[in-house]
Amino acid sequence: MKVDAKTKSLLDEHNRKKSVEKKEKKDTEAKEEEEGETKASDDDDDDRAGVDEMALREDVLAKVGLDALMQEFADDLCRDPPEGE
């Protein structure tokens, strides 16, 4: 992939930052594991499960609302459009 010089420098800088962040994260995880502090990872999983449950509830509510609208306007949706349109 060819990119111009400015884009290349920005891309290189982004990749450097990303690799530093990955290294810091690995170091932090290793340090926590040595100290027996893996509880933070478990908390993150619980948060994700809670968000997933809330998202599923919102999805169900949205689907019920859409189904109600479809039923309410089913006659209008089945009609042929007027000749002028």
TANORQUI-V721137 format. One record per residue. N is the residue number from 1. RES is the residue in three letters. OMEGA is omega in radians with two decimals (none if undefined). Layout:
N_RES_OMEGA, N_RES_OMEGA
This chain:
1_MET_3.13, 2_LYS_3.08, 3_VAL_3.12, 4_ASP_-3.02, 5_ALA_-3.11, 6_LYS_3.13, 7_THR_3.14, 8_LYS_-3.14, 9_SER_3.10, 10_LEU_3.13, 11_LEU_3.11, 12_ASP_3.13, 13_GLU_3.11, 14_HIS_-3.14, 15_ASN_3.10, 16_ARG_3.14, 17_LYS_-3.12, 18_LYS_-3.13, 19_SER_3.10, 20_VAL_3.13, 21_GLU_3.11, 22_LYS_-3.12, 23_LYS_3.13, 24_GLU_3.13, 25_LYS_3.10, 26_LYS_-3.14, 27_ASP_-3.14, 28_THR_3.14, 29_GLU_3.13, 30_ALA_-3.14, 31_LYS_3.13, 32_GLU_-3.14, 33_GLU_3.10, 34_GLU_-3.10, 35_GLU_3.13, 36_GLY_-3.10, 37_GLU_3.13, 38_THR_-3.12, 39_LYS_-3.13, 40_ALA_3.12, 41_SER_3.12, 42_ASP_3.12, 43_ASP_3.12, 44_ASP_3.13, 45_ASP_3.12, 46_ASP_3.12, 47_ASP_-3.13, 48_ARG_3.14, 49_ALA_3.11, 50_GLY_3.11, 51_VAL_3.13, 52_ASP_3.12, 53_GLU_3.14, 54_MET_3.12, 55_ALA_3.11, 56_LEU_3.11, 57_ARG_3.13, 58_GLU_3.11, 59_ASP_-3.14, 60_VAL_3.13, 61_LEU_3.12, 62_ALA_-3.14, 63_LYS_3.13, 64_VAL_3.12, 65_GLY_3.12, 66_LEU_3.10, 67_ASP_3.13, 68_ALA_3.10, 69_LEU_3.12, 70_MET_3.12, 71_GLN_-3.11, 72_GLU_-3.08, 73_PHE_-3.11, 74_ALA_3.14, 75_ASP_3.14, 76_ASP_-3.12, 77_LEU_-3.11, 78_CYS_-3.11, 79_ARG_3.01, 80_ASP_3.12, 81_PRO_3.10, 82_PRO_-3.08, 83_GLU_-3.06, 84_GLY_-3.04, 85_GLU_none
